[in-house]
Amino acid sequence: MRSFLRKEFWDDRNKPILFIQWVLTIFAIILYFQTYDSIDYFYSGIIRLNTGIITLLIAIENYIVKKREYIFWFILTIMFCGMGIDILMN
C-alpha cells in the first residue's frame, strides 16, 4: 500500500488514469448487479455515463501515448454520453 502512495507511482502519467478507470469500472459493475432485476432507467443512464467517462479516459491515455486510435475512443465517448443523457432526460 505504501508503494501505491509514493510519488514515483504518480509520476507516470498513465497510472493515475488507469487507477481511475478501475475504480469507475468496479463502480459500474456493482451498480449493474444491484439494479439487475429492476427496470429503472435512471441507473441505466448512470451506467452509460460512467461508460462514457471510462472511454474518455481511454482516449486521453491513448492521446498521451501518441496512438492514433484516440479518435475512435473519443467518438465512443460522445456516443455513450449522448445515450446516457438521453436516457436521463426521458
Summary of the structure (lengths in Angstrom):
residues: 90
radius of gyration: 15.4
end to end distance: 43.5
largest distance: 45.7
contacts: 236
relative contact order: 0.14
helix: 83%
strand: 0%
